[in-house]
Structure formats: structure tokens, C-alpha cells
Amino acid sequence: MTYKFIRRAIALEYGDNPAPILSAKGEDELAEAIIAEAKKRGVHIAEDPQLAALLSQLEIKEEIPENLYVAVAVVLSWAYWLKGMEPEGYKPK
């Protein structure tokens, strides 16, 4: 039995949106191009194949579903932390 490894990449956009939206997705060569562009722009990359598989089922410009908020929030908070940033409106205790 042969298994084919599928490389997936997704990109999320948050900004002024009430919830993150899917801004790009792709497999194999397109995934590599998305990753290369992200690296070129200094975007932090998280590797989570299961989350990528779930998010890749969405359509471009579609908001992430509520059941994935926590998983995506973890990734976004990691990216903010790595950049030394705080979300707009964040008030530390």
C-alpha cells in the first residue's frame, strides 16, 4: 500500500474582520508557493496538518467556523507573541 503525503497550506486574515477569514489555500506546489510568499513577507508559519486540513475545507473569504476559534486563537496568539505584539484593545491585568 502506498500513501501520498499532501502538503497543504492555508493563510488566514484577521485585521478588521469580526473573525479570521481564509485568504489563501493550496496543496502541493501551490502550498509551497503560499509558504514561500509568507516567508518572504515575514509571516510566521505554524505547522498543524490537522488544522490545515480542516481549514482547507473552507472557501476563500469564508470566516472560520466557531468550533475552530480556540485552535486558531492559539496560533494567532503564538504569532503575536513571536512578533512582540499585542492585539488591538488588549489590556493586561
PyMOL Python script that loads the backbone (N, CA, C, O; Angstrom):
from pymol import cmd

cmd.read_pdbstr("""\
ATOM      1  N   MET A   1       0.843  -1.164   0.000  1.00  0.00           N
ATOM      2  CA  MET A   1       0.000   0.000   0.000  1.00  0.00           C
ATOM      3  C   MET A   1       0.898   1.240   0.000  1.00  0.00           C
ATOM      4  O   MET A   1       1.865   1.317   0.758  1.00  0.00           O
ATOM      5  N   THR A   2       0.573   2.190  -0.842  1.00  0.00           N
ATOM      6  CA  THR A   2       1.330   3.423  -0.952  1.00  0.00           C
ATOM      7  C   THR A   2       0.485   4.588  -0.457  1.00  0.00           C
ATOM      8  O   THR A   2      -0.691   4.711  -0.799  1.00  0.00           O
ATOM      9  N   TYR A   3       1.102   5.436   0.351  1.00  0.00           N
ATOM     10  CA  TYR A   3       0.426   6.632   0.839  1.00  0.00           C
ATOM     11  C   TYR A   3       1.081   7.846   0.208  1.00  0.00           C
ATOM     12  O   TYR A   3       2.306   7.923   0.112  1.00  0.00           O
ATOM     13  N   LYS A   4       0.256   8.795  -0.223  1.00  0.00           N
ATOM     14  CA  LYS A   4       0.777  10.034  -0.778  1.00  0.00           C
ATOM     15  C   LYS A   4       0.631  11.135   0.267  1.00  0.00           C
ATOM     16  O   LYS A   4      -0.465  11.401   0.761  1.00  0.00           O
ATOM     17  N   PHE A   5       1.734  11.757   0.588  1.00  0.00           N
ATOM     18  CA  PHE A   5       1.724  12.871   1.520  1.00  0.00           C
ATOM     19  C   PHE A   5       1.295  14.122   0.770  1.00  0.00           C
ATOM     20  O   PHE A   5       1.908  14.498  -0.229  1.00  0.00           O
ATOM     21  N   ILE A   6       0.244  14.761   1.253  1.00  0.00           N
ATOM     22  CA  ILE A   6      -0.239  16.004   0.642  1.00  0.00           C
ATOM     23  C   ILE A   6       0.200  17.167   1.521  1.00  0.00           C
ATOM     24  O   ILE A   6      -0.147  17.237   2.700  1.00  0.00           O
ATOM     25  N   ARG A   7       0.951  18.059   0.945  1.00  0.00           N
ATOM     26  CA  ARG A   7       1.381  19.268   1.657  1.00  0.00           C
ATOM     27  C   ARG A   7       0.291  20.307   1.462  1.00  0.00           C
ATOM     28  O   ARG A   7      -0.052  20.649   0.330  1.00  0.00           O
ATOM     29  N   ARG A   8      -0.255  20.810   2.563  1.00  0.00           N
ATOM     30  CA  ARG A   8      -1.309  21.818   2.497  1.00  0.00           C
ATOM     31  C   ARG A   8      -0.819  23.100   3.155  1.00  0.00           C
ATOM     32  O   ARG A   8      -0.018  23.078   4.090  1.00  0.00           O
ATOM     33  N   ALA A   9      -1.313  24.199   2.647  1.00  0.00           N
ATOM     34  CA  ALA A   9      -1.054  25.494   3.280  1.00  0.00           C
ATOM     35  C   ALA A   9      -2.340  26.300   3.224  1.00  0.00           C
ATOM     36  O   ALA A   9      -3.081  26.266   2.242  1.00  0.00           O
ATOM     37  N   ILE A  10      -2.576  27.013   4.291  1.00  0.00           N
ATOM     38  CA  ILE A  10      -3.701  27.942   4.326  1.00  0.00           C
ATOM     39  C   ILE A  10      -3.174  29.256   4.887  1.00  0.00           C
ATOM     40  O   ILE A  10      -2.178  29.281   5.610  1.00  0.00           O
ATOM     41  N   ALA A  11      -3.842  30.328   4.551  1.00  0.00           N
ATOM     42  CA  ALA A  11      -3.492  31.632   5.093  1.00  0.00           C
ATOM     43  C   ALA A  11      -4.763  32.243   5.667  1.00  0.00           C
ATOM     44  O   ALA A  11      -5.838  32.166   5.074  1.00  0.00           O
ATOM     45  N   LEU A  12      -4.609  32.846   6.831  1.00  0.00           N
ATOM     46  CA  LEU A  12      -5.740  33.492   7.482  1.00  0.00           C
ATOM     47  C   LEU A  12      -5.508  34.992   7.534  1.00  0.00           C
ATOM     48  O   LEU A  12      -4.376  35.461   7.654  1.00  0.00           O
ATOM     49  N   GLU A  13      -6.594  35.726   7.443  1.00  0.00           N
ATOM     50  CA  GLU A  13      -6.563  37.180   7.556  1.00  0.00           C
ATOM     51  C   GLU A  13      -7.502  37.553   8.691  1.00  0.00           C
ATOM     52  O   GLU A  13      -8.636  37.078   8.751  1.00  0.00           O
ATOM     53  N   TYR A  14      -7.033  38.393   9.579  1.00  0.00           N
ATOM     54  CA  TYR A  14      -7.871  38.761  10.721  1.00  0.00           C
ATOM     55  C   TYR A  14      -8.184  40.246  10.640  1.00  0.00           C
ATOM     56  O   TYR A  14      -9.307  40.620  10.303  1.00  0.00           O
ATOM     57  N   GLY A  15      -7.224  41.086  10.940  1.00  0.00           N
ATOM     58  CA  GLY A  15      -7.388  42.527  10.795  1.00  0.00           C
ATOM     59  C   GLY A  15      -8.672  43.073  11.371  1.00  0.00           C
ATOM     60  O   GLY A  15      -8.940  42.905  12.561  1.00  0.00           O
ATOM     61  N   ASP A  16      -9.472  43.727  10.544  1.00  0.00           N
ATOM     62  CA  ASP A  16     -10.711  44.359  10.984  1.00  0.00           C
ATOM     63  C   ASP A  16     -11.914  43.429  10.923  1.00  0.00           C
ATOM     64  O   ASP A  16     -13.034  43.846  11.218  1.00  0.00           O
ATOM     65  N   ASN A  17     -11.700  42.189  10.547  1.00  0.00           N
ATOM     66  CA  ASN A  17     -12.806  41.235  10.442  1.00  0.00           C
ATOM     67  C   ASN A  17     -13.250  40.791  11.830  1.00  0.00           C
ATOM     68  O   ASN A  17     -12.432  40.701  12.746  1.00  0.00           O
ATOM     69  N   PRO A  18     -14.555  40.510  11.993  1.00  0.00           N
ATOM     70  CA  PRO A  18     -15.022  40.030  13.305  1.00  0.00           C
ATOM     71  C   PRO A  18     -14.435  38.653  13.660  1.00  0.00           C
ATOM     72  O   PRO A  18     -14.285  38.321  14.836  1.00  0.00           O
ATOM     73  N   ALA A  19     -14.114  37.873  12.652  1.00  0.00           N
ATOM     74  CA  ALA A  19     -13.480  36.560  12.843  1.00  0.00           C
ATOM     75  C   ALA A  19     -12.460  36.379  11.720  1.00  0.00           C
ATOM     76  O   ALA A  19     -12.611  36.964  10.648  1.00  0.00           O
ATOM     77  N   PRO A  20     -11.429  35.579  11.959  1.00  0.00           N
ATOM     78  CA  PRO A  20     -10.461  35.336  10.886  1.00  0.00           C
ATOM     79  C   PRO A  20     -11.144  34.729   9.661  1.00  0.00           C
ATOM     80  O   PRO A  20     -12.093  33.954   9.775  1.00  0.00           O
ATOM     81  N   ILE A  21     -10.637  35.104   8.492  1.00  0.00           N
ATOM     82  CA  ILE A  21     -11.164  34.536   7.245  1.00  0.00           C
ATOM     83  C   ILE A  21     -10.026  33.827   6.511  1.00  0.00           C
ATOM     84  O   ILE A  21      -8.850  34.147   6.685  1.00  0.00           O
ATOM     85  N   LEU A  22     -10.409  32.867   5.697  1.00  0.00           N
ATOM     86  CA  LEU A  22      -9.439  32.155   4.879  1.00  0.00           C
ATOM     87  C   LEU A  22      -9.078  33.047   3.698  1.00  0.00           C
ATOM     88  O   LEU A  22      -9.947  33.418   2.908  1.00  0.00           O
ATOM     89  N   SER A  23      -7.806  33.388   3.576  1.00  0.00           N
ATOM     90  CA  SER A  23      -7.406  34.285   2.484  1.00  0.00           C
ATOM     91  C   SER A  23      -6.652  33.560   1.372  1.00  0.00           C
ATOM     92  O   SER A  23      -6.526  34.089   0.268  1.00  0.00           O
ATOM     93  N   ALA A  24      -6.149  32.360   1.646  1.00  0.00           N
ATOM     94  CA  ALA A  24      -5.479  31.567   0.609  1.00  0.00           C
ATOM     95  C   ALA A  24      -5.439  30.117   1.066  1.00  0.00           C
ATOM     96  O   ALA A  24      -5.417  29.824   2.261  1.00  0.00           O
ATOM     97  N   LYS A  25      -5.430  29.224   0.097  1.00  0.00           N
ATOM     98  CA  LYS A  25      -5.278  27.805   0.405  1.00  0.00           C
ATOM     99  C   LYS A  25      -4.713  27.102  -0.818  1.00  0.00           C
ATOM    100  O   LYS A  25      -4.902  27.542  -1.952  1.00  0.00           O
ATOM    101  N   GLY A  26      -4.022  26.009  -0.567  1.00  0.00           N
ATOM    102  CA  GLY A  26      -3.475  25.256  -1.684  1.00  0.00           C
ATOM    103  C   GLY A  26      -2.829  23.969  -1.219  1.00  0.00           C
ATOM    104  O   GLY A  26      -2.561  23.776  -0.034  1.00  0.00           O
ATOM    105  N   GLU A  27      -2.588  23.102  -2.172  1.00  0.00           N
ATOM    106  CA  GLU A  27      -1.927  21.826  -1.912  1.00  0.00           C
ATOM    107  C   GLU A  27      -0.696  21.711  -2.789  1.00  0.00           C
ATOM    108  O   GLU A  27      -0.606  22.308  -3.862  1.00  0.00           O
ATOM    109  N   ASP A  28       0.252  20.922  -2.298  1.00  0.00           N
ATOM    110  CA  ASP A  28       1.481  20.595  -3.009  1.00  0.00           C
ATOM    111  C   ASP A  28       2.207  21.839  -3.530  1.00  0.00           C
ATOM    112  O   ASP A  28       2.678  22.640  -2.723  1.00  0.00           O
ATOM    113  N   GLU A  29       2.313  22.028  -4.853  1.00  0.00           N
ATOM    114  CA  GLU A  29       3.091  23.153  -5.392  1.00  0.00           C
ATOM    115  C   GLU A  29       2.509  24.508  -4.996  1.00  0.00           C
ATOM    116  O   GLU A  29       3.252  25.442  -4.694  1.00  0.00           O
ATOM    117  N   LEU A  30       1.189  24.614  -4.997  1.00  0.00           N
ATOM    118  CA  LEU A  30       0.556  25.872  -4.586  1.00  0.00           C
ATOM    119  C   LEU A  30       0.811  26.121  -3.099  1.00  0.00           C
ATOM    120  O   LEU A  30       1.034  27.262  -2.694  1.00  0.00           O
ATOM    121  N   ALA A  31       0.781  25.072  -2.289  1.00  0.00           N
ATOM    122  CA  ALA A  31       1.095  25.199  -0.866  1.00  0.00           C
ATOM    123  C   ALA A  31       2.516  25.715  -0.681  1.00  0.00           C
ATOM    124  O   ALA A  31       2.757  26.595   0.146  1.00  0.00           O
ATOM    125  N   GLU A  32       3.451  25.172  -1.444  1.00  0.00           N
ATOM    126  CA  GLU A  32       4.844  25.626  -1.356  1.00  0.00           C
ATOM    127  C   GLU A  32       4.959  27.100  -1.732  1.00  0.00           C
ATOM    128  O   GLU A  32       5.729  27.841  -1.121  1.00  0.00           O
ATOM    129  N   ALA A  33       4.197  27.525  -2.733  1.00  0.00           N
ATOM    130  CA  ALA A  33       4.223  28.934  -3.155  1.00  0.00           C
ATOM    131  C   ALA A  33       3.645  29.835  -2.060  1.00  0.00           C
ATOM    132  O   ALA A  33       4.172  30.920  -1.814  1.00  0.00           O
ATOM    133  N   ILE A  34       2.567  29.396  -1.403  1.00  0.00           N
ATOM    134  CA  ILE A  34       1.968  30.170  -0.314  1.00  0.00           C
ATOM    135  C   ILE A  34       2.966  30.305   0.835  1.00  0.00           C
ATOM    136  O   ILE A  34       3.130  31.387   1.398  1.00  0.00           O
ATOM    137  N   ILE A  35       3.624  29.210   1.176  1.00  0.00           N
ATOM    138  CA  ILE A  35       4.609  29.215   2.259  1.00  0.00           C
ATOM    139  C   ILE A  35       5.789  30.120   1.904  1.00  0.00           C
ATOM    140  O   ILE A  35       6.259  30.888   2.743  1.00  0.00           O
ATOM    141  N   ALA A  36       6.263  30.030   0.671  1.00  0.00           N
ATOM    142  CA  ALA A  36       7.390  30.873   0.237  1.00  0.00           C
ATOM    143  C   ALA A  36       7.025  32.352   0.318  1.00  0.00           C
ATOM    144  O   ALA A  36       7.835  33.167   0.759  1.00  0.00           O
ATOM    145  N   GLU A  37       5.820  32.700  -0.103  1.00  0.00           N
ATOM    146  CA  GLU A  37       5.381  34.098  -0.054  1.00  0.00           C
ATOM    147  C   GLU A  37       5.255  34.565   1.390  1.00  0.00           C
ATOM    148  O   GLU A  37       5.623  35.696   1.709  1.00  0.00           O
ATOM    149  N   ALA A  38       4.747  33.719   2.252  1.00  0.00           N
ATOM    150  CA  ALA A  38       4.629  34.073   3.669  1.00  0.00           C
ATOM    151  C   ALA A  38       6.010  34.334   4.270  1.00  0.00           C
ATOM    152  O   ALA A  38       6.203  35.309   4.996  1.00  0.00           O
ATOM    153  N   LYS A  39       6.958  33.466   3.967  1.00  0.00           N
ATOM    154  CA  LYS A  39       8.322  33.646   4.484  1.00  0.00           C
ATOM    155  C   LYS A  39       8.920  34.943   3.966  1.00  0.00           C
ATOM    156  O   LYS A  39       9.584  35.671   4.703  1.00  0.00           O
ATOM    157  N   LYS A  40       8.679  35.227   2.685  1.00  0.00           N
ATOM    158  CA  LYS A  40       9.205  36.448   2.069  1.00  0.00           C
ATOM    159  C   LYS A  40       8.663  37.700   2.759  1.00  0.00           C
ATOM    160  O   LYS A  40       9.359  38.709   2.875  1.00  0.00           O
ATOM    161  N   ARG A  41       7.416  37.620   3.213  1.00  0.00           N
ATOM    162  CA  ARG A  41       6.772  38.770   3.868  1.00  0.00           C
ATOM    163  C   ARG A  41       6.984  38.783   5.383  1.00  0.00           C
ATOM    164  O   ARG A  41       6.485  39.668   6.077  1.00  0.00           O
ATOM    165  N   GLY A  42       7.725  37.799   5.888  1.00  0.00           N
ATOM    166  CA  GLY A  42       7.985  37.748   7.327  1.00  0.00           C
ATOM    167  C   GLY A  42       6.814  37.243   8.155  1.00  0.00           C
ATOM    168  O   GLY A  42       6.734  37.514   9.353  1.00  0.00           O
ATOM    169  N   VAL A  43       5.916  36.519   7.526  1.00  0.00           N
ATOM    170  CA  VAL A  43       4.760  35.958   8.231  1.00  0.00           C
ATOM    171  C   VAL A  43       5.199  34.688   8.938  1.00  0.00           C
ATOM    172  O   VAL A  43       5.860  33.834   8.347  1.00  0.00           O
ATOM    173  N   HIS A  44       4.828  34.569  10.206  1.00  0.00           N
ATOM    174  CA  HIS A  44       5.172  33.358  10.947  1.00  0.00           C
ATOM    175  C   HIS A  44       4.323  32.192  10.463  1.00  0.00           C
ATOM    176  O   HIS A  44       3.140  32.347  10.160  1.00  0.00           O
ATOM    177  N   ILE A  45       4.941  31.035  10.397  1.00  0.00           N
ATOM    178  CA  ILE A  45       4.285  29.844   9.865  1.00  0.00           C
ATOM    179  C   ILE A  45       4.159  28.811  10.972  1.00  0.00           C
ATOM    180  O   ILE A  45       5.142  28.449  11.618  1.00  0.00           O
ATOM    181  N   ALA A  46       2.945  28.346  11.180  1.00  0.00           N
ATOM    182  CA  ALA A  46       2.684  27.284  12.150  1.00  0.00           C
ATOM    183  C   ALA A  46       2.371  26.016  11.367  1.00  0.00           C
ATOM    184  O   ALA A  46       1.608  26.043  10.402  1.00  0.00           O
ATOM    185  N   GLU A  47       2.959  24.917  11.787  1.00  0.00           N
ATOM    186  CA  GLU A  47       2.693  23.644  11.121  1.00  0.00           C
ATOM    187  C   GLU A  47       1.734  22.826  11.965  1.00  0.00           C
ATOM    188  O   GLU A  47       2.093  22.321  13.029  1.00  0.00           O
ATOM    189  N   ASP A  48       0.514  22.703  11.477  1.00  0.00           N
ATOM    190  CA  ASP A  48      -0.524  21.915  12.125  1.00  0.00           C
ATOM    191  C   ASP A  48      -1.346  21.253  11.023  1.00  0.00           C
ATOM    192  O   ASP A  48      -2.351  21.806  10.576  1.00  0.00           O
ATOM    193  N   PRO A  49      -0.920  20.067  10.586  1.00  0.00           N
ATOM    194  CA  PRO A  49      -1.597  19.411   9.458  1.00  0.00           C
ATOM    195  C   PRO A  49      -3.091  19.191   9.667  1.00  0.00           C
ATOM    196  O   PRO A  49      -3.869  19.306   8.720  1.00  0.00           O
ATOM    197  N   GLN A  50      -3.505  18.874  10.898  1.00  0.00           N
ATOM    198  CA  GLN A  50      -4.936  18.632  11.131  1.00  0.00           C
ATOM    199  C   GLN A  50      -5.739  19.916  11.021  1.00  0.00           C
ATOM    200  O   GLN A  50      -6.820  19.926  10.431  1.00  0.00           O
ATOM    201  N   LEU A  51      -5.217  21.002  11.585  1.00  0.00           N
ATOM    202  CA  LEU A  51      -5.916  22.282  11.476  1.00  0.00           C
ATOM    203  C   LEU A  51      -5.938  22.752  10.026  1.00  0.00           C
ATOM    204  O   LEU A  51      -6.953  23.262   9.553  1.00  0.00           O
ATOM    205  N   ALA A  52      -4.829  22.584   9.323  1.00  0.00           N
ATOM    206  CA  ALA A  52      -4.784  22.967   7.903  1.00  0.00           C
ATOM    207  C   ALA A  52      -5.798  22.168   7.089  1.00  0.00           C
ATOM    208  O   ALA A  52      -6.447  22.718   6.199  1.00  0.00           O
ATOM    209  N   ALA A  53      -5.940  20.876   7.385  1.00  0.00           N
ATOM    210  CA  ALA A  53      -6.908  20.047   6.657  1.00  0.00           C
ATOM    211  C   ALA A  53      -8.336  20.534   6.904  1.00  0.00           C
ATOM    212  O   ALA A  53      -9.146  20.591   5.978  1.00  0.00           O
ATOM    213  N   LEU A  54      -8.640  20.884   8.151  1.00  0.00           N
ATOM    214  CA  LEU A  54      -9.982  21.387   8.461  1.00  0.00           C
ATOM    215  C   LEU A  54     -10.237  22.737   7.797  1.00  0.00           C
ATOM    216  O   LEU A  54     -11.291  22.952   7.199  1.00  0.00           O
ATOM    217  N   LEU A  55      -9.267  23.643   7.904  1.00  0.00           N
ATOM    218  CA  LEU A  55      -9.449  24.976   7.329  1.00  0.00           C
ATOM    219  C   LEU A  55      -9.455  24.958   5.811  1.00  0.00           C
ATOM    220  O   LEU A  55     -10.075  25.819   5.187  1.00  0.00           O
ATOM    221  N   SER A  56      -8.782  23.998   5.210  1.00  0.00           N
ATOM    222  CA  SER A  56      -8.750  23.939   3.742  1.00  0.00           C
ATOM    223  C   SER A  56     -10.105  23.541   3.149  1.00  0.00           C
ATOM    224  O   SER A  56     -10.304  23.638   1.938  1.00  0.00           O
ATOM    225  N   GLN A  57     -11.023  23.099   3.987  1.00  0.00           N
ATOM    226  CA  GLN A  57     -12.377  22.777   3.506  1.00  0.00           C
ATOM    227  C   GLN A  57     -13.222  24.029   3.300  1.00  0.00           C
ATOM    228  O   GLN A  57     -14.276  23.980   2.667  1.00  0.00           O
ATOM    229  N   LEU A  58     -12.748  25.155   3.843  1.00  0.00           N
ATOM    230  CA  LEU A  58     -13.463  26.419   3.677  1.00  0.00           C
ATOM    231  C   LEU A  58     -13.209  27.002   2.293  1.00  0.00           C
ATOM    232  O   LEU A  58     -12.257  26.628   1.609  1.00  0.00           O
ATOM    233  N   GLU A  59     -14.066  27.911   1.903  1.00  0.00           N
ATOM    234  CA  GLU A  59     -13.884  28.659   0.662  1.00  0.00           C
ATOM    235  C   GLU A  59     -13.086  29.929   0.978  1.00  0.00           C
ATOM    236  O   GLU A  59     -13.115  30.422   2.105  1.00  0.00           O
ATOM    237  N   ILE A  60     -12.381  30.446  -0.016  1.00  0.00           N
ATOM    238  CA  ILE A  60     -11.652  31.702   0.151  1.00  0.00           C
ATOM    239  C   ILE A  60     -12.642  32.795   0.562  1.00  0.00           C
ATOM    240  O   ILE A  60     -13.749  32.866   0.029  1.00  0.00           O
ATOM    241  N   LYS A  61     -12.244  33.636   1.502  1.00  0.00           N
ATOM    242  CA  LYS A  61     -13.031  34.746   2.067  1.00  0.00           C
ATOM    243  C   LYS A  61     -14.107  34.270   3.046  1.00  0.00           C
ATOM    244  O   LYS A  61     -14.911  35.077   3.512  1.00  0.00           O
ATOM    245  N   GLU A  62     -14.133  32.969   3.366  1.00  0.00           N
ATOM    246  CA  GLU A  62     -15.096  32.446   4.328  1.00  0.00           C
ATOM    247  C   GLU A  62     -14.517  32.563   5.743  1.00  0.00           C
ATOM    248  O   GLU A  62     -13.340  32.282   5.972  1.00  0.00           O
ATOM    249  N   GLU A  63     -15.371  32.984   6.689  1.00  0.00           N
ATOM    250  CA  GLU A  63     -14.942  33.063   8.082  1.00  0.00           C
ATOM    251  C   GLU A  63     -14.721  31.665   8.632  1.00  0.00           C
ATOM    252  O   GLU A  63     -15.385  30.707   8.238  1.00  0.00           O
ATOM    253  N   ILE A  64     -13.760  31.572   9.563  1.00  0.00           N
ATOM    254  CA  ILE A  64     -13.548  30.267  10.181  1.00  0.00           C
ATOM    255  C   ILE A  64     -14.770  29.929  11.027  1.00  0.00           C
ATOM    256  O   ILE A  64     -15.394  30.826  11.592  1.00  0.00           O
ATOM    257  N   PRO A  65     -15.120  28.655  11.121  1.00  0.00           N
ATOM    258  CA  PRO A  65     -16.280  28.283  11.930  1.00  0.00           C
ATOM    259  C   PRO A  65     -15.977  28.428  13.419  1.00  0.00           C
ATOM    260  O   PRO A  65     -14.828  28.335  13.850  1.00  0.00           O
ATOM    261  N   GLU A  66     -17.020  28.653  14.179  1.00  0.00           N
ATOM    262  CA  GLU A  66     -16.889  28.884  15.614  1.00  0.00           C
ATOM    263  C   GLU A  66     -16.181  27.732  16.331  1.00  0.00           C
ATOM    264  O   GLU A  66     -15.463  27.960  17.304  1.00  0.00           O
ATOM    265  N   ASN A  67     -16.376  26.506  15.863  1.00  0.00           N
ATOM    266  CA  ASN A  67     -15.756  25.359  16.531  1.00  0.00           C
ATOM    267  C   ASN A  67     -14.230  25.330  16.361  1.00  0.00           C
ATOM    268  O   ASN A  67     -13.561  24.524  17.007  1.00  0.00           O
ATOM    269  N   LEU A  68     -13.672  26.192  15.508  1.00  0.00           N
ATOM    270  CA  LEU A  68     -12.219  26.261  15.337  1.00  0.00           C
ATOM    271  C   LEU A  68     -11.616  27.530  15.948  1.00  0.00           C
ATOM    272  O   LEU A  68     -10.414  27.763  15.822  1.00  0.00           O
ATOM    273  N   TYR A  69     -12.430  28.342  16.600  1.00  0.00           N
ATOM    274  CA  TYR A  69     -11.940  29.589  17.195  1.00  0.00           C
ATOM    275  C   TYR A  69     -10.771  29.354  18.143  1.00  0.00           C
ATOM    276  O   TYR A  69      -9.762  30.054  18.059  1.00  0.00           O
ATOM    277  N   VAL A  70     -10.889  28.392  19.032  1.00  0.00           N
ATOM    278  CA  VAL A  70      -9.838  28.180  20.032  1.00  0.00           C
ATOM    279  C   VAL A  70      -8.536  27.761  19.360  1.00  0.00           C
ATOM    280  O   VAL A  70      -7.475  28.295  19.685  1.00  0.00           O
ATOM    281  N   ALA A  71      -8.602  26.816  18.432  1.00  0.00           N
ATOM    282  CA  ALA A  71      -7.391  26.351  17.750  1.00  0.00           C
ATOM    283  C   ALA A  71      -6.721  27.491  16.987  1.00  0.00           C
ATOM    284  O   ALA A  71      -5.498  27.628  17.021  1.00  0.00           O
ATOM    285  N   VAL A  72      -7.510  28.302  16.306  1.00  0.00           N
ATOM    286  CA  VAL A  72      -6.959  29.425  15.547  1.00  0.00           C
ATOM    287  C   VAL A  72      -6.444  30.505  16.499  1.00  0.00           C
ATOM    288  O   VAL A  72      -5.427  31.138  16.217  1.00  0.00           O
ATOM    289  N   ALA A  73      -7.130  30.722  17.617  1.00  0.00           N
ATOM    290  CA  ALA A  73      -6.679  31.716  18.592  1.00  0.00           C
ATOM    291  C   ALA A  73      -5.312  31.349  19.149  1.00  0.00           C
ATOM    292  O   ALA A  73      -4.484  32.228  19.390  1.00  0.00           O
ATOM    293  N   VAL A  74      -5.071  30.074  19.354  1.00  0.00           N
ATOM    294  CA  VAL A  74      -3.761  29.629  19.844  1.00  0.00           C
ATOM    295  C   VAL A  74      -2.677  29.983  18.831  1.00  0.00           C
ATOM    296  O   VAL A  74      -1.622  30.498  19.202  1.00  0.00           O
ATOM    297  N   VAL A  75      -2.933  29.710  17.559  1.00  0.00           N
ATOM    298  CA  VAL A  75      -1.960  30.018  16.506  1.00  0.00           C
ATOM    299  C   VAL A  75      -1.741  31.525  16.410  1.00  0.00           C
ATOM    300  O   VAL A  75      -0.602  31.982  16.323  1.00  0.00           O
ATOM    301  N   LEU A  76      -2.827  32.299  16.425  1.00  0.00           N
ATOM    302  CA  LEU A  76      -2.692  33.761  16.325  1.00  0.00           C
ATOM    303  C   LEU A  76      -1.966  34.346  17.533  1.00  0.00           C
ATOM    304  O   LEU A  76      -1.154  35.259  17.383  1.00  0.00           O
ATOM    305  N   SER A  77      -2.251  33.828  18.731  1.00  0.00           N
ATOM    306  CA  SER A  77      -1.566  34.363  19.910  1.00  0.00           C
ATOM    307  C   SER A  77      -0.078  34.037  19.859  1.00  0.00           C
ATOM    308  O   SER A  77       0.750  34.833  20.302  1.00  0.00           O
ATOM    309  N   TRP A  78       0.259  32.878  19.325  1.00  0.00           N
ATOM    310  CA  TRP A  78       1.664  32.494  19.149  1.00  0.00           C
ATOM    311  C   TRP A  78       2.354  33.469  18.189  1.00  0.00           C
ATOM    312  O   TRP A  78       3.472  33.918  18.440  1.00  0.00           O
ATOM    313  N   ALA A  79       1.670  33.787  17.088  1.00  0.00           N
ATOM    314  CA  ALA A  79       2.251  34.703  16.099  1.00  0.00           C
ATOM    315  C   ALA A  79       2.420  36.105  16.696  1.00  0.00           C
ATOM    316  O   ALA A  79       3.450  36.746  16.485  1.00  0.00           O
ATOM    317  N   TYR A  80       1.425  36.577  17.432  1.00  0.00           N
ATOM    318  CA  TYR A  80       1.544  37.886  18.093  1.00  0.00           C
ATOM    319  C   TYR A  80       2.728  37.880  19.052  1.00  0.00           C
ATOM    320  O   TYR A  80       3.533  38.811  19.055  1.00  0.00           O
ATOM    321  N   TRP A  81       2.838  36.829  19.867  1.00  0.00           N
ATOM    322  CA  TRP A  81       3.910  36.727  20.854  1.00  0.00           C
ATOM    323  C   TRP A  81       5.276  36.750  20.175  1.00  0.00           C
ATOM    324  O   TRP A  81       6.184  37.442  20.636  1.00  0.00           O
ATOM    325  N   LEU A  82       5.432  35.997  19.076  1.00  0.00           N
ATOM    326  CA  LEU A  82       6.716  35.963  18.378  1.00  0.00           C
ATOM    327  C   LEU A  82       7.109  37.326  17.830  1.00  0.00           C
ATOM    328  O   LEU A  82       8.294  37.654  17.768  1.00  0.00           O
ATOM    329  N   LYS A  83       6.128  38.115  17.436  1.00  0.00           N
ATOM    330  CA  LYS A  83       6.409  39.450  16.904  1.00  0.00           C
ATOM    331  C   LYS A  83       6.482  40.515  17.992  1.00  0.00           C
ATOM    332  O   LYS A  83       6.755  41.681  17.708  1.00  0.00           O
ATOM    333  N   GLY A  84       6.237  40.111  19.244  1.00  0.00           N
ATOM    334  CA  GLY A  84       6.247  41.076  20.334  1.00  0.00           C
ATOM    335  C   GLY A  84       5.078  42.034  20.270  1.00  0.00           C
ATOM    336  O   GLY A  84       5.178  43.172  20.728  1.00  0.00           O
ATOM    337  N   MET A  85       3.968  41.582  19.704  1.00  0.00           N
ATOM    338  CA  MET A  85       2.794  42.441  19.518  1.00  0.00           C
ATOM    339  C   MET A  85       1.692  42.050  20.497  1.00  0.00           C
ATOM    340  O   MET A  85       1.703  40.966  21.080  1.00  0.00           O
ATOM    341  N   GLU A  86       0.745  42.966  20.657  1.00  0.00           N
ATOM    342  CA  GLU A  86      -0.464  42.693  21.418  1.00  0.00           C
ATOM    343  C   GLU A  86      -1.654  43.025  20.538  1.00  0.00           C
ATOM    344  O   GLU A  86      -1.617  43.994  19.779  1.00  0.00           O
ATOM    345  N   PRO A  87      -2.716  42.223  20.634  1.00  0.00           N
ATOM    346  CA  PRO A  87      -3.917  42.530  19.840  1.00  0.00           C
ATOM    347  C   PRO A  87      -4.473  43.911  20.205  1.00  0.00           C
ATOM    348  O   PRO A  87      -4.355  44.346  21.350  1.00  0.00           O
ATOM    349  N   GLU A  88      -5.065  44.583  19.249  1.00  0.00           N
ATOM    350  CA  GLU A  88      -5.653  45.896  19.484  1.00  0.00           C
ATOM    351  C   GLU A  88      -6.706  45.783  20.568  1.00  0.00           C
ATOM    352  O   GLU A  88      -7.542  44.880  20.533  1.00  0.00           O
ATOM    353  N   GLY A  89      -6.673  46.687  21.525  1.00  0.00           N
ATOM    354  CA  GLY A  89      -7.657  46.672  22.599  1.00  0.00           C
ATOM    355  C   GLY A  89      -7.275  45.758  23.765  1.00  0.00           C
ATOM    356  O   GLY A  89      -8.021  45.660  24.740  1.00  0.00           O
ATOM    357  N   TYR A  90      -6.121  45.089  23.676  1.00  0.00           N
ATOM    358  CA  TYR A  90      -5.673  44.184  24.751  1.00  0.00           C
ATOM    359  C   TYR A  90      -5.285  45.003  25.969  1.00  0.00           C
ATOM    360  O   TYR A  90      -4.552  45.986  25.863  1.00  0.00           O
ATOM    361  N   LYS A  91      -5.783  44.592  27.126  1.00  0.00           N
ATOM    362  CA  LYS A  91      -5.444  45.269  28.378  1.00  0.00           C
ATOM    363  C   LYS A  91      -4.924  44.230  29.357  1.00  0.00           C
ATOM    364  O   LYS A  91      -5.697  43.433  29.888  1.00  0.00           O
ATOM    365  N   PRO A  92      -3.593  44.234  29.603  1.00  0.00           N
ATOM    366  CA  PRO A  92      -3.057  43.256  30.551  1.00  0.00           C
ATOM    367  C   PRO A  92      -3.576  43.514  31.956  1.00  0.00           C
ATOM    368  O   PRO A  92      -3.869  44.649  32.335  1.00  0.00           O
ATOM    369  N   LYS A  93      -3.680  42.436  32.716  1.00  0.00           N
ATOM    370  CA  LYS A  93      -4.184  42.547  34.096  1.00  0.00           C
ATOM    371  C   LYS A  93      -3.093  42.931  35.043  1.00  0.00           C
ATOM    372  O   LYS A  93      -3.336  43.070  36.241  1.00  0.00           O
TER     373      LYS A  93
END
""", "prot")
cmd.dss("prot")
cmd.show_as("cartoon", "prot")
cmd.util.cbc("prot")
cmd.orient("prot")
